[in-house]
Amino acid sequence: MTQAQTMERPGQTVGGVEKVLEIEDLKTHFFTRDGVVRAVDGVSYHVLKGETLGVVGESGCGKSVTALSVLRLIAKPGRIVQGKIKISGRNLLELSEEEMRSIRGNDISMIFQEPMTSLNPVLTLGRQIAETIMLHQGLSKKDAWDKSVEMLKLVRIPEAERRVHEYPFQMSGGMRQRVMIAMALSCNPKVLLADEPTTALDVTIQAQILHLMLELKEKLGTAIVLITHDLGVVAETCQRIVVMYAGKKVEEATADELFERPLHPYTVGLMKSIPRLDRAATTEHPGRLMEIPGMVPSLKNMPPGCAFAPRCSFATERCRREVPAFEMKASGHYSACFNSDKVAEIYHG
Amino acid sequence: MYAYLIRRILATIPVMAVVAVFVFSLLFLSPGDPAAIIAGDLATADDIARIRERLGLNEPFLVQFGKWTFNLMQGDLGVSIFSNLPVSKLMLQRLEPTLMLTTTTLIIAICAAVPMGVIAAWKAGTIIDRGVMLFAVLGFSFPSFVLGYLLIYGFAIKLEVLPVQGYTSISKGFGPFLNNIILPSMTLGMVQAALIARMTRTSVLEVLAEDYIRTAHSKGLATSKVLIGHALKNAAVPIVTIIGISFALLIGGAIITESVFAIPGLGRLTVDAILRRDYPIIQGVILVFSGAYVLVNLAVDIIYTFLDPRIRY
């Protein structure tokens, strides 16, 4: 099959909408001296064209490693040991390094958590944005710089013509994240991987950046994978949500369904740990924030049964022995828990 | 930025003043009476006294220092005790070979060491990295005079492709000049290259762990572009610093190398002057070398501003 044919082959569709990114049974392991860390252990998810998918979980649950795996930017001793990552039907794990480079920043871009350190401190903003444009779109230097100014305007950097010649240290964190977004979207990617894009920012700036991302998504038709630990952010922005725990997917549903009827005790735990002003006074523990007891288990040394069992108030003997399958519990609502019914009942009761 | 430059240039003045005081004191602190040396073995006490009078050696320290500094300002470094020729003239004659040797050496060292260091950092932990590190350790610990003789033995005597020693001025053609300068430059450059390669590796390795390198990769840039365009530019400040500092090694090394390869440069002039206790020449050489060192480090500070915008603003 020629390359052109491969490129034109569309991805599978759901309800007539194309899946732009599909991750199938991805396993990314880190082969450290103390043993194998299964950072991502059989994760599958997909994003539809123009959709915003939320990937939620605590630090260390493998959500960032999954995203880096998509770009094949896993550094040693890490390695993708199994799975498929398809962009418009084309498996990225079968591409040569050179072909992969033409995907990065072009079909898939990524923005990172730390806007303060994610831009090169000694290069001008224009140089950093134009570099990507010249690389993937073959524009001349001058045209690429013009496009950079345009991109900066798009992310509402004031005085873009002047700012394009400035350096990252002359900008605030929020501005830098805007620049990152401008850079990531400069080649009209099909998918934008946003890894905790607002975590390091002030709350007021967080909202601005989120709204900007959503607005540009509408304008440019980019699908977004929004990786975050903040359910509040996800609730506002995403159509569908994947909840991850200890390298595995534990729940998946549309945003409305998930918040209405969570089926995994971990998801419930995450929801209860969000401070809510309207609930505080009426619950049994007024003003008290619920936390999930314990810590994420060591990924080197997983318990034999469900990874969440040691921290779970619903856990039974069976949970500690058997790994629950990730299965459909209701239409379009998946969960990996033996006690989903009980969870739903108690959450509503 | 201009304020920074002016501040930096003004800061060299006290440094040079301290050097001048030190250099002048050399004459007072070192053992042996220059007058007695000039007069020779057969001189009488009267002869020596006359010479002391003529040289002004009987005057108080401060008066002598004042006169010396005054002359220095006008470019007068005194007269060689041995040959009676002005020191400035003697040094000017010897300047070209040394200048050429040090320049060629720096160029060779930088061109070899920086790519080696970058590749070692990129391939950290592999056999390539270990090879570069081995070279760095060997290059640093191998005495340059031994290396010089080994190179002469190999290239000049066994292979007969390069001359054993001597110097040809660049004005007589680039080819002959290069023929003569290549072995001394390699000898002198080994320590330099070892030092620069090591610093480059460390500095680039540190930068490669930064978030913006991940960003650069995520944009789809080729490894070479990430290494040179993104990593090296950030790693450059410590590398340029070490090049500036290693300039001192270069001056010391030039003296030995010029002796090994019989190059008629400032190094040879210095060795001869030390052997003959020709103090005015020693003073002149120290002043010029110190001045060169200060200038090189001034240049390094100016280069910083081009490398890192945070220093510029």
HADDOCK unambig.tbl for C-alpha pairs under 7 A between the chains (distance, minus, plus):
assign (segid A and resid 71 and name CA) (segid B and resid 218 and name CA) 6.94 0.50 0.50
assign (segid A and resid 101 and name CA) (segid B and resid 220 and name CA) 4.32 0.50 0.50
assign (segid A and resid 101 and name CA) (segid B and resid 221 and name CA) 6.62 0.50 0.50
assign (segid A and resid 102 and name CA) (segid B and resid 220 and name CA) 6.06 0.50 0.50
assign (segid A and resid 103 and name CA) (segid B and resid 220 and name CA) 6.90 0.50 0.50
assign (segid A and resid 104 and name CA) (segid B and resid 218 and name CA) 5.54 0.50 0.50
assign (segid A and resid 104 and name CA) (segid B and resid 219 and name CA) 5.35 0.50 0.50
assign (segid A and resid 104 and name CA) (segid B and resid 220 and name CA) 4.45 0.50 0.50
assign (segid A and resid 105 and name CA) (segid B and resid 218 and name CA) 5.94 0.50 0.50
assign (segid A and resid 105 and name CA) (segid B and resid 219 and name CA) 3.98 0.50 0.50
assign (segid A and resid 105 and name CA) (segid B and resid 220 and name CA) 5.46 0.50 0.50
assign (segid A and resid 109 and name CA) (segid B and resid 218 and name CA) 6.70 0.50 0.50
assign (segid A and resid 109 and name CA) (segid B and resid 219 and name CA) 6.87 0.50 0.50
assign (segid A and resid 110 and name CA) (segid B and resid 218 and name CA) 6.65 0.50 0.50
assign (segid A and resid 117 and name CA) (segid B and resid 211 and name CA) 5.71 0.50 0.50
assign (segid A and resid 117 and name CA) (segid B and resid 212 and name CA) 6.17 0.50 0.50
assign (segid A and resid 118 and name CA) (segid B and resid 211 and name CA) 4.88 0.50 0.50
assign (segid A and resid 118 and name CA) (segid B and resid 212 and name CA) 4.24 0.50 0.50
assign (segid A and resid 118 and name CA) (segid B and resid 215 and name CA) 6.14 0.50 0.50
assign (segid A and resid 119 and name CA) (segid B and resid 212 and name CA) 5.01 0.50 0.50
assign (segid A and resid 120 and name CA) (segid B and resid 212 and name CA) 5.23 0.50 0.50
assign (segid A and resid 122 and name CA) (segid B and resid 234 and name CA) 6.53 0.50 0.50
assign (segid A and resid 122 and name CA) (segid B and resid 308 and name CA) 5.56 0.50 0.50
assign (segid A and resid 122 and name CA) (segid B and resid 309 and name CA) 6.07 0.50 0.50
assign (segid A and resid 132 and name CA) (segid B and resid 219 and name CA) 6.08 0.50 0.50
